[in-house]
Amino acid sequence: MARQRSDPLLSCLRDVSLGFLTMTSYLEERGLKVRIVNLAQRMMKDRRFDVPAFLATLKPKAVGIDLHWLPHAHGSIEVAKLVKQIHPNVPVIFGGLSALFSRGTHPIPCRGLHPTR
């Protein structure tokens, strides 16, 4: 059997942040169903992966988006905009180091998203 070469980018995208795993455990212990979906990994594995179509199949009560590194800010905001277009009444929650950093110092401007006051 041929050995598959490992793509370093995919292996990096495979990892889920400790924060999401911690939140998942916390919410599941309180009876909520939680699902972590790595959109970046799915898009890298399948160039035809349709993010809006996938999001439309979900029925979330809330959506959490990891914004761990500032270079990912644009993509995170675009995903949040898609979520709000498809599920306008669902709260979108940003988490991660860059989301926390941006909150009190340099808010990331994003049309179509309204911060919780």
FENPEWO-V12694 format. One record per pair of residues at least 6 apart in sequence whose C-alpha atoms are under 7 Angstrom apart, sorted by sequence separation. I is the first residue (numbers start at 1). GAP is how many residues later the second one is. D is the distance in whole Angstrom. If there is no record, write none. Layout:
I | GAP | D
I | GAP | D
//
This chain:
28 | 6 | 7
43 | 6 | 6
67 | 6 | 6
102 | 6 | 7
42 | 7 | 7
67 | 9 | 6
24 | 10 | 6
65 | 11 | 7
80 | 12 | 7
13 | 27 | 7
14 | 27 | 6
67 | 27 | 6
13 | 28 | 5
55 | 28 | 7
62 | 28 | 5
63 | 28 | 6
64 | 28 | 6
65 | 28 | 6
66 | 28 | 6
67 | 28 | 6
68 | 28 | 4
69 | 28 | 7
70 | 28 | 6
61 | 29 | 6
62 | 29 | 5
63 | 29 | 5
64 | 29 | 5
65 | 29 | 5
66 | 29 | 5
67 | 29 | 5
68 | 29 | 5
69 | 29 | 5
52 | 30 | 7
56 | 30 | 6
62 | 30 | 6
63 | 30 | 6
64 | 30 | 6
65 | 30 | 6
66 | 30 | 5
67 | 30 | 7
68 | 30 | 5
10 | 31 | 6
67 | 31 | 6
68 | 31 | 7
81 | 31 | 6
67 | 32 | 6
81 | 32 | 7
77 | 33 | 7
//
